[in-house]
Amino acid sequence: MPTLTGAIGDVNVGVALESMRWPRGYVGTDHGTLGSVFLSVLMALKSPEQVLGEDEVRRVKSLDPEAWYPVGSLLSLVDLLDRVVGTQGVLRMGRRRFEASHRNRVPYTSARDVVYGIDEMYHHVNRGSSIGGWTVLAFEPGHAELEKTTPHHCAMEQGILSAALSSAQCPSVVSHKQCFREGADSCIYSVSSTLRDARWSGTHTPAVP
Ligand SMILES: [Zn+2]
């Protein structure tokens, strides 16, 4: 697996990973993330050089979008972003990442597609064993609950989830019921929408006006 030598600072990466808690069940053996994910983080920023510094941007730009890189480098990159632009900034970056990486790959037509499809979205750009994922805990009219055990920043994932729901014509409110970053063993997201028709439930019958 290619390494991201020098990016973010090897020392920081090592320290961050050793002192980090992981979600329940996460082992992350050979956990790699596609280079395109790193690049989409850059693309989602208006002025990446100002936020991350020129050296960092140059290093990330040199990555091969089709190659796999250690997940720790991405976690450090997003943590750095969080420190500079805050959680709302990471959320916005997640939304733009969805637009850049996934929107044209899988056509989501309902909230059901997104809720049951986000685990596939995760495994499309992450590989390895015991790398966590997404589990649907509930899916009922206008409301769903999802558990996330990936190590990725949950505001970024929340942005991806909410942009995917908008792209599926089912804009929804996505909130956290419990958060790994606040000491829980996983993140639980609640998804609510006032829509109850096919835009939510995913039947292919056209919505009744
Ligand atoms: Zn969380």
Residues whose N, C-alpha, C, O or C-beta is under 5 A from the ligand:
A	BS01	ZN	C154 Q178 C179 F180 R181 C187
